[in-house]
Amino acid sequence: MMRFIAAAALAGTIVAMPASAAPFFFDFVSKDPAESVSFTLDSDPTPSNVYGTYFQILGVPQKTWAGVSTGRLNFFSGSGQGGFLSEYSGASTAGTVLFSGTLSKPSFIAGTYNLRGFGSSSGGSLTITNLAASVPEPASWMMMILGFGVVGYAMRRKTVLRFV
């Protein structure tokens, strides 16, 4: 039985993998309804292009009042005045930086942001929400199941003292 427990523990450590990036939902409500847009991205996306003060993600499905279409999104660093630009909706904002990390390895930050318009854009409120449910990682499941097995084995092997 000890071999079984050791094999299960070894298999659990081999199978357990780190969680992947969680999907984030972006909902921008503009002062001009024509510029409002919503889309979903990974919390740690891989940029399509990186430029001096921003990174770009291509081919992102974006929902606006006119329907759904794919387009590019630009996210600006602090030196680029923060904010984002949606090619499809025309929303161009500045204000808060929406990610941590570097331009080549960004990580979005969930929250609600008031962004001012940039150029002829109106600005508005952007809410970034984590869509991932609280599901334990495989390593947690393995530890829990292994723990139940050890308790069950200990209860089964327990000797009962008898008094004569």
Secondary structure, 3 states (H helix, E strand, C coil): CHHHHHHHHHHHHHHCCCCCCCEEEEEEEECCHHHCEEEEEECCCCCCEECCCEEEEEEEEEEECCEEEEEEEEEECHHHCCCEEECCCCCEEECCCCEEECCCCEEECCEEEEEEECCCCCEEEEEEEECCCCCCCHHHHHHHHHHHHHHHHHHHHCCCCCCC
